[in-house]
Amino acid sequence: MTRVEPTTGIPKLDRLIGEILLGDNVVWEVDSGAPVNLFVSRFVSACESAGMPVVYVSFNRSPQAIVEAYGGLMTPGRFTLVDCFSSGKGNRDPVFHCFFENPPCPALHVDDPSDPDRLRSVLMDLSVQDSAGYVIDSLTGMMDLWGDEEKAIRFFGYYCPRLFDLNIVAYWLLEIGAHSGPFLAKVRHITQVILEVSVSRGGNKLTVRKAANRAGAEIGVPQQFLPEGDGLRFVSEPRTARAFGLDTRMGEREEIIAHNEKLLGELRSRYRLDNVVGDSPAMRTALGTAAMAARSRASVLVTGETGTGKELAANIVHYNSPRGDGPFVKVNCGALPDTLLESELFGHVKGAFTGALRDRKGRFELADGGTLFLDEVGEMSPHLQVKLLRVLQERQFEPLGSARTAQVDVRVVAATSKDLQEEIRHGRFRHDIYYRLSVIPIHLPPLRERREDIVLLIDHFLEKYNREYDKRIAPFPRDVMDLLVSYPWPGNVRELESCIERVVVMSPGEALLPSLLPEEITGYRRKAARDAPKRPAADELETVRLATGRYSGGARDLAAARAALMRAVDETIIRAALDSGSSRSDLARRLGISRMTLRKRLRAYGIE
């Protein structure tokens, strides 16, 4: 019997994945409006060429639409339709049910698709031989009909291993914007291949996010493509986008290839210290610490609010270190449930748990000789903290289900937006792992505490997005700059960058229209004026001035007197706010400082 060579029907895509294997479950994560039909059509045509039958399970489209789109691509009898639409989203409309009076292809109607067990029974009764192709359209349709993501993920987790055992290549479609992060994380963990099709800035991009046990050189690198009739054409991506593709996130690829010296050189250049935008004393301190940390192998803990640039700091540490030519693996500890995160970090062997179909390396092994970035490490459970502590101390661990002890040489950079000292006091974070991680601490201040950097960042992002979108938006007028500098930027640098990109994209000419700024920014001054407390009475301020004059009048060291007065005023304001019932987080916000800065002042003033 001739061996079937599975394919997507698109040679370029096969090369990007590393090859399609019999038993692959391929999940297509698509934006609304993405031309995923092109990829499905090529897959169905490839199955016809290989003599493989196709089963199409439809939740989203009528049987007439499915057969019209794909039935004609196959020899009669090879294309089987499993219809979950007519009695589901189709509301049992007779126009859909009449299809089954004389169907042009083998067709099964699921009379109660709202029952997952009924669908499972229909699919298990199909007499389809090995080496078939399946299209399940879609996981999103399942969730809509069943009203429960957990039901959809249980069906997915049950059916994937069975399709694998039958050497069936299955396409699972889902609309990424319709699902929660935990749902997507579970799907990505179970399946073998993840393909993302995005529509943005008027273009289509395809990215291979995962290809289990394969080492495609461009996994994680977005590929731009153009639909052309019944086919498509891939076009070259900018060099910078390809370089960024080497930095991969949780679940985006199975093997990390970072040995292309040219791309590594570009990454090192991108993360040179003198390329970082920011000249405030706080940023100079943080960058100086990062430069010193890069020369060592010590663990680094980066703290700061969301959007302050913690990942940027991790990149700087890695690419300016002797490990810069090694892998840089990123893990978001808050993106997965505890059990899945343990497998991602430490790997597993075949049979370690349901769905563990092959041995799989964990992120620690993939980062051997390089750097592992643990983002949002404060979200890690105490159970995993214990296992992480052992790796930090002994550089050893056992993959799930294995008695083999793996030895790794990994430098750990961790980041968190939480106050870990507070987490330790509440018993949610272990003090011993905190001290292991924070050998070299780097704190990134929020943007509102380094306003002198805002103008530099605005100029940087304006130049960046003018170049990216081929625009010529002029520098902002003074009143707009004043507004942007005064705004508190709760989302920090990430929010600022998003704001500037929006302005560049939406501006019809070369001049900025203030109406294009987000409402939260344009309305900030009005809200601040409305919410501002009344100023102290003039006589009260005069009393303070007189007292200040008496205190400093006889002082020989005016600098020391000024410092003492400033400290007294600061302490008085803080004590008064706390006595009036203000919480510490609210007080930090009202003072315009971070909670960590407030905590340091409370300690200095002896306030518990």
C-alpha positions in Angstrom: 0.0 0.0 0.0 1.4 3.4 -1.0 2.2 5.5 2.0 0.2 8.7 2.1 2.2 11.9 2.5 0.0 14.4 4.3 0.2 18.1 3.2 -1.6 21.4 3.7 -1.7 21.7 -0.1 0.6 24.7 0.2 4.3 23.8 -0.1 5.4 27.1 1.5 3.2 26.4 4.5 4.5 22.8 4.8 8.0 24.2 5.0 7.1 26.8 7.6 5.6 24.1 9.8 8.4 21.7 9.2 6.1 19.1 7.6 2.6 17.8 8.2 2.5 14.4 10.0 -0.3 11.8 10.0 -2.3 12.3 13.1 -1.7 16.1 13.3 -4.5 18.2 14.8 -4.1 21.6 13.2 -5.8 24.4 15.1 -6.4 27.6 13.0 -6.8 30.6 15.2 -8.3 33.2 12.9 -9.4 36.8 13.1 -12.9 37.7 12.0 -12.8 38.2 8.3 -9.6 36.2 7.7 -9.6 34.3 4.4 -9.3 30.9 6.0 -11.5 29.4 3.2 -8.4 29.6 1.0 -6.4 27.3 3.3 -9.3 24.9 3.8 -9.9 24.6 0.0 -6.2 23.8 -0.6 -6.3 21.2 2.1 -9.4 19.5 0.7 -7.8 19.5 -2.8 -4.6 18.0 -1.4 -6.7 15.2 0.2 -8.3 14.5 -3.1 -4.9 14.3 -4.8 -3.6 11.9 -2.1 -6.8 9.7 -2.3 -7.8 10.7 1.2 -11.5 11.1 2.1 -12.6 14.2 3.9 -15.2 14.6 6.7 -16.5 18.1 7.2 -18.2 18.9 10.5 -20.1 22.1 10.2 -21.5 24.2 13.1 -21.3 27.6 11.4 -22.5 27.2 7.8 -25.4 25.6 6.0 -25.0 22.2 4.2 -25.7 23.9 0.9 -22.9 26.4 1.5 -20.4 23.7 2.5 -21.0 21.5 -0.5 -20.9 24.4 -2.9 -17.6 25.5 -1.4 -15.8 22.2 -1.1 -17.8 19.3 -2.4 -16.9 19.9 -6.0 -13.2 19.6 -5.2 -13.5 15.9 -4.6 -14.5 12.7 -6.3 -18.1 11.8 -5.5 -18.3 9.7 -2.4 -15.1 11.0 -0.9 -16.5 14.1 0.8 -18.8 13.5 3.8 -20.7 16.2 5.5 -21.7 16.1 9.2 -24.3 18.8 9.7 -24.6 20.4 13.1 -25.8 23.7 11.7 -29.4 23.0 10.5 -30.7 22.0 13.9 -28.3 24.3 15.7 -27.7 27.8 14.5 -30.1 27.2 11.6 -33.0 26.9 14.0 -34.4 23.8 12.1 -35.4 26.0 9.2 -36.9 23.8 6.4 -34.7 25.4 3.8 -31.7 23.7 5.3 -33.4 20.4 6.1 -34.6 20.0 2.5 -30.9 19.4 1.5 -31.1 15.9 3.0 -34.0 14.9 0.7 -31.4 14.3 -2.1 -27.9 15.2 -0.9 -25.2 15.4 -3.6 -22.7 13.8 -1.2 -22.7 11.5 1.8 -24.3 13.5 4.6 -25.2 12.9 8.2 -27.6 15.2 10.1 -27.1 15.6 13.8 -30.6 16.1 15.1 -29.6 17.4 18.5 -26.2 19.1 18.1 -26.6 20.9 21.5 -25.7 17.5 23.1 -21.9 16.9 22.8 -22.5 13.2 23.5 -24.8 13.0 20.5 -22.1 14.5 18.2 -19.5 12.2 19.7 -21.6 9.2 18.9 -22.2 10.2 15.3 -18.5 10.8 14.7 -17.5 7.5 16.3 -20.0 5.6 14.0 -18.4 7.0 10.8 -16.7 4.2 8.9 -13.7 6.3 7.8 -10.5 4.5 7.3 -7.1 5.6 8.4 -5.4 8.5 6.8 -8.4 10.7 6.3 -8.8 14.5 6.5 -11.2 16.2 8.9 -12.4 19.8 9.0 -14.2 20.9 12.2 -15.9 24.2 11.6 -15.6 25.3 14.4 -14.7 25.2 18.1 -16.2 28.7 18.3 -19.5 27.3 16.9 -19.4 24.5 19.4 -19.0 27.0 22.3 -21.8 29.2 20.9 -24.2 26.2 20.7 -23.2 24.5 23.9 -22.9 27.7 25.9 -19.9 26.5 27.8 -16.1 26.6 27.0 -15.5 23.7 29.3 -17.8 21.4 27.2 -15.9 22.4 24.1 -12.5 21.8 25.6 -13.6 18.4 27.0 -14.8 17.4 23.5 -11.5 18.7 22.0 -9.4 16.9 24.6 -11.4 13.7 24.1 -11.4 13.6 20.3 -7.8 14.8 19.4 -6.0 11.7 20.7 -8.5 9.5 18.7 -7.9 11.3 15.5 -4.2 11.0 16.2 -4.4 7.2 16.7 -6.3 6.9 13.4 -3.6 8.9 11.5 -6.2 11.5 10.6 -5.1 15.0 9.8 -7.7 17.4 11.3 -8.3 21.1 10.8 -9.9 22.7 13.8 -11.1 26.3 13.1 -11.7 28.9 15.8 -12.3 32.6 15.9 -9.6 33.8 18.3 -11.5 36.9 19.6 -14.4 34.8 20.8 -12.5 32.8 23.4 -10.9 33.4 26.8 -7.2 33.2 27.5 -7.4 30.0 29.6 -9.5 28.2 26.9 -6.9 29.1 24.2 -4.1 28.0 26.5 -5.7 24.6 27.0 -6.2 24.1 23.2 -2.6 25.1 22.5 -1.4 22.6 25.0 -3.3 19.7 23.7 -2.9 20.1 19.9 0.2 19.5 17.7 0.1 22.5 15.4 -1.2 26.0 15.9 -1.6 28.4 12.9 -2.7 32.0 13.4 -4.3 34.0 10.6 -4.6 37.7 11.4 -6.0 40.7 9.6 -4.5 44.0 10.5 -3.5 47.2 8.9 -5.2 46.1 5.7 -3.0 43.0 5.3 -3.2 39.3 6.0 -0.6 37.5 8.1 -0.1 33.8 8.9 2.1 32.7 11.8 3.0 29.2 12.8 2.7 29.4 16.6 3.4 25.7 17.4 4.6 22.6 15.6 5.2 19.8 18.0 8.5 17.9 17.6 9.5 19.9 14.6 12.0 22.6 14.2 10.8 24.9 11.4 13.3 27.8 11.1 10.5 30.4 11.0 8.2 29.2 13.7 6.8 32.3 15.4 7.7 34.6 12.5 4.7 36.3 10.9 4.4 35.7 7.1 2.4 38.2 5.0 0.3 36.7 2.2 -2.0 37.9 -0.6 -5.1 36.0 -1.8 -4.8 35.4 -5.6 -7.9 33.8 -7.1 -8.3 30.4 -5.6 -4.7 30.5 -4.2 -2.4 32.8 -2.3 1.1 34.2 -2.5 3.4 34.8 0.4 5.4 38.0 0.4 8.6 39.0 2.2 8.3 40.3 5.7 10.4 43.3 6.9 13.7 42.2 8.4 12.8 43.6 11.9 9.6 41.6 12.0 11.5 38.4 11.2 14.0 39.2 14.0 11.2 39.7 16.5 9.9 36.3 15.5 12.8 34.7 17.2 11.5 35.9 20.6 8.7 33.4 21.3 6.0 33.3 24.0 4.3 30.5 25.8 3.0 27.8 23.4 4.2 29.5 20.3 6.8 26.9 19.2 8.1 23.6 20.3 11.8 24.1 19.4 13.5 27.4 19.5 16.1 28.1 16.8 18.2 31.2 17.4 21.5 30.4 15.7 21.2 32.6 12.7 24.1 35.0 13.4 22.7 37.7 11.2 19.4 37.8 13.0 21.1 37.6 16.4 23.3 40.5 15.4 20.2 42.5 14.7 18.6 41.6 18.0 21.8 42.6 19.9 21.8 45.9 18.1 18.1 46.5 18.9 18.6 45.9 22.6 21.9 47.9 23.0 21.6 50.1 26.0 22.1 53.3 24.0 19.1 52.4 21.9 16.7 52.5 24.9 14.6 55.7 24.9 14.7 57.4 28.3 17.0 59.9 30.1 15.4 60.3 33.5 17.5 59.5 36.6 15.2 56.5 37.4 15.7 55.0 33.9 19.5 55.6 34.0 19.6 53.7 37.3 17.5 50.8 36.0 19.6 50.5 32.8 22.8 50.7 34.7 21.7 47.8 36.9 20.6 45.9 33.8 24.1 46.4 32.3 25.8 45.1 35.4 23.4 42.2 35.6 24.1 41.2 32.0 27.7 40.5 32.8 26.8 37.9 35.4 24.8 34.7 35.5 22.9 35.8 38.6 19.1 35.7 38.7 17.3 39.0 38.0 13.9 40.1 39.3 12.3 43.0 37.3 9.4 44.8 39.0 7.1 47.5 37.8 3.6 48.2 36.8 2.0 46.8 33.7 3.4 48.4 30.6 6.6 49.8 32.1 8.9 47.7 29.9 9.8 44.7 32.0 10.1 42.5 29.0 12.4 45.1 27.4 14.6 44.9 30.5 14.8 41.1 30.2 15.8 41.4 26.5 18.5 43.9 27.4 19.9 41.6 30.1 20.0 38.6 27.7 21.3 40.2 24.5 24.0 42.1 26.3 25.2 39.0 28.2 27.7 36.2 27.2 24.6 34.1 26.7 23.3 36.4 24.0 23.9 33.8 21.3 21.9 31.2 23.2 18.1 30.7 23.3 15.9 33.3 24.9 12.7 31.5 26.1 9.7 33.4 27.4 7.0 32.0 29.7 3.9 33.9 30.9 3.2 32.2 34.3 -0.3 33.8 34.4 -1.4 32.4 31.1 -1.9 28.7 32.0 -3.6 26.7 34.8 -1.2 25.2 37.3 -1.1 21.7 35.8 -0.4 22.9 32.3 2.2 25.4 33.5 4.1 22.6 35.2 4.3 20.6 32.0 5.3 23.7 30.0 8.2 24.5 32.4 9.5 21.0 33.0 8.3 18.9 30.1 6.7 15.5 30.2 7.1 12.0 28.9 4.6 10.1 26.8 1.7 8.8 28.9 2.4 11.2 31.8 -1.2 12.3 31.7 -4.2 12.2 29.4 -3.3 13.7 26.1 0.5 13.3 26.6 1.0 11.5 23.2 4.8 12.1 22.9 7.8 13.1 25.0 8.0 16.9 25.1 10.8 19.1 26.3 9.9 21.8 28.8 11.0 25.4 28.7 13.9 24.9 31.0 15.5 22.3 28.7 14.8 24.5 25.6 16.5 27.5 27.4 19.6 25.4 28.2 22.7 27.6 27.6 20.6 30.7 27.4 18.0 32.7 29.4 14.5 31.8 30.7 12.2 34.8 31.2 9.4 34.1 33.7 6.9 36.8 33.2 4.3 37.4 35.9 6.1 35.0 38.3 3.9 36.3 41.1 1.0 34.3 39.7 2.8 31.0 40.2 1.3 28.6 42.8 3.2 27.6 46.0 3.4 24.1 44.6 5.3 25.2 41.5 7.4 27.6 43.5 8.9 24.6 45.4 9.9 22.9 42.1 11.2 26.2 40.7 13.3 26.7 43.9 15.0 23.4 43.3 15.9 24.3 39.7 17.4 27.6 40.9 19.4 26.0 43.6 20.5 22.7 42.0 19.8 23.4 38.2 18.1 20.0 38.1 14.5 18.7 37.7 12.5 15.7 36.5 10.0 16.0 33.6 6.5 14.9 34.5 6.1 11.2 34.6 9.9 10.6 34.3 12.5 9.3 36.7 15.2 10.9 34.6 16.9 13.9 36.2 17.6 16.7 33.7 20.6 19.0 34.2 20.4 22.5 32.7 22.5 25.7 32.6 19.9 28.4 32.5 19.9 32.0 33.6 16.5 33.1 35.0 15.1 36.5 34.6 11.7 36.9 36.4 9.2 39.8 36.2 6.1 40.8 38.2 3.7 43.7 38.5 2.8 42.5 42.0 4.4 43.6 45.3 6.1 40.3 46.2 6.9 41.5 49.7 3.2 42.0 50.3 2.5 38.6 48.7 5.0 37.0 51.1 3.3 38.6 54.1 0.0 37.1 53.0 1.6 33.6 52.5 1.1 33.6 48.7 4.7 33.7 47.7 7.7 31.9 49.4 10.3 34.1 50.9 13.1 31.6 50.0 12.3 31.7 46.2 12.0 35.5 46.4 15.6 35.8 47.6 16.7 33.3 44.9 15.1 35.3 42.2 16.0 38.8 43.4 19.7 38.4 43.5 19.8 41.5 41.3 16.5 43.5 41.5 15.6 46.0 38.8 12.7 48.4 39.4 11.1 50.2 36.5 9.2 53.3 37.6 5.8 54.1 36.1 5.7 56.8 33.4 4.1 59.3 35.6 7.2 59.3 37.8 9.5 60.0 34.9 7.6 62.6 32.9 10.8 64.0 31.4 10.9 60.8 29.3 7.4 61.3 27.8 8.5 63.8 25.1 11.4 61.6 24.1 9.0 58.6 23.8 6.4 60.5 21.8 9.1 61.6 19.3 10.4 58.0 19.1 7.0 56.4 18.5 5.9 59.2 16.1 9.0 58.5 14.0 8.6 54.8 14.2 5.0 54.7 13.0 5.4 57.4 10.4 8.1 55.1 8.9 6.0 52.0 9.3 2.8 53.4 7.8 4.6 55.7 5.3 3.1 58.8 6.8 4.4 62.3 7.5 2.5 63.4 10.6 4.1 66.6 11.9 5.4 67.0 15.5 2.6 67.7 17.9 1.7 71.3 18.8 2.6 72.6 22.2 -0.9 72.4 23.8 -1.2 68.7 22.7 2.3 67.9 24.1 1.4 69.6 27.4 -1.7 67.5 27.6 0.2 64.3 26.9 2.9 65.1 29.4 0.3 65.9 32.2 -1.8 62.7 31.6 -1.0 60.0 34.2 -0.7 57.1 31.7 -2.1 54.3 33.9 -1.0 51.9 31.1 2.5 53.4 31.0 4.7 53.1 27.9 2.4 50.5 26.3 -0.6 52.9 26.5 1.5 55.8 25.1 2.7 53.8 22.2 -0.8 52.6 21.4 -2.0 56.2 21.5 0.7 57.5 19.1 0.1 54.6 16.7 -3.7 55.4 16.7 -3.0 59.0 15.8 -0.7 58.1 13.0 -3.0 55.5 11.5 -6.2 57.6 11.7 -4.8 61.0 10.7 -6.1 61.9 7.2 -3.3 64.5 6.5 0.0 65.5 8.0 -1.4 67.5 10.9 -2.6 65.9 14.1 -6.3 66.3 14.8 -6.8 66.4 18.6 -10.2 64.7 18.2 -8.2 61.5 17.3 -6.7 61.3 20.8 -8.5 58.7 23.0 -11.4 60.1 25.1 -9.7 59.2 28.4 -6.8 61.6 27.4 -8.8 64.5 26.0 -11.2 64.3 28.9 -8.5 64.0 31.6 -8.1 67.8 32.2 -11.9 68.3 32.5 -12.2 65.4 35.0 -9.2 66.5 37.0 -10.6 70.1 37.3 -14.0 68.7 38.3 -12.6 66.2 40.9 -9.8 68.5 42.3 -10.4 69.3 46.0 -10.7 72.9 46.9 -7.4 74.7 47.6 -6.6 75.5 51.2 -7.7 78.9 52.4 -5.2 81.7 51.8 -4.7 82.3 55.6 -3.9 78.6 56.1 -1.2 78.8 53.4 0.1 82.0 54.9 0.4 80.3 58.3 2.5 77.6 56.7 4.7 80.2 55.0 5.3 82.1 58.3 6.2 78.8 60.1 8.6 77.9 57.3 10.3 81.3 57.5 10.7 81.1 61.2 12.3 77.6 61.0 14.7 78.4 58.2 15.5 82.0 59.2 18.2 81.1 61.7 19.5 78.0 59.9 23.1 78.0 58.8 22.6 75.1 56.4 19.7 76.0 54.2 19.9 72.8 52.2 19.5 70.7 55.3 16.6 73.0 56.6 14.8 72.7 53.3 15.2 68.9 53.3 13.9 68.7 56.8 10.8 70.8 55.9 10.1 68.8 52.8 10.3 65.6 54.8 8.0 67.0 57.5 5.4 68.2 54.9 5.5 64.8 53.1 5.2 62.8 56.4 2.3 65.1 57.6 0.4 64.6 54.4 0.8 60.8 54.4 -0.2 60.5 58.1 -3.2 62.7 57.6 -4.4 60.7 54.6 -4.0 57.4 56.4 -5.7 58.7 59.5 -8.7 59.7 57.4 -9.1 56.1 56.2 -7.3 56.2 52.8 -5.9 52.9 51.7 -2.3 52.6 50.8 -3.0 51.9 47.1 -5.4 54.9 46.9 -2.9 57.1 48.7 -0.1 56.1 46.3 -2.4 57.0 43.4 -3.3 60.4 44.9 0.4 61.2 45.5 1.3 60.2 42.0 3.9 57.6 43.2 4.1 53.8 43.0 3.1 51.6 45.9 6.7 50.5 46.3 7.8 54.1 46.6 5.1 54.7 49.2 6.1 51.7 51.2 9.7 52.9 51.3 8.5 56.3 52.7 6.3 54.7 55.3 9.3 52.6 56.5 11.4 55.8 56.6 8.8 57.7 58.6 8.2 54.7 61.0 4.6 54.3 59.9 3.3 50.8 60.2 
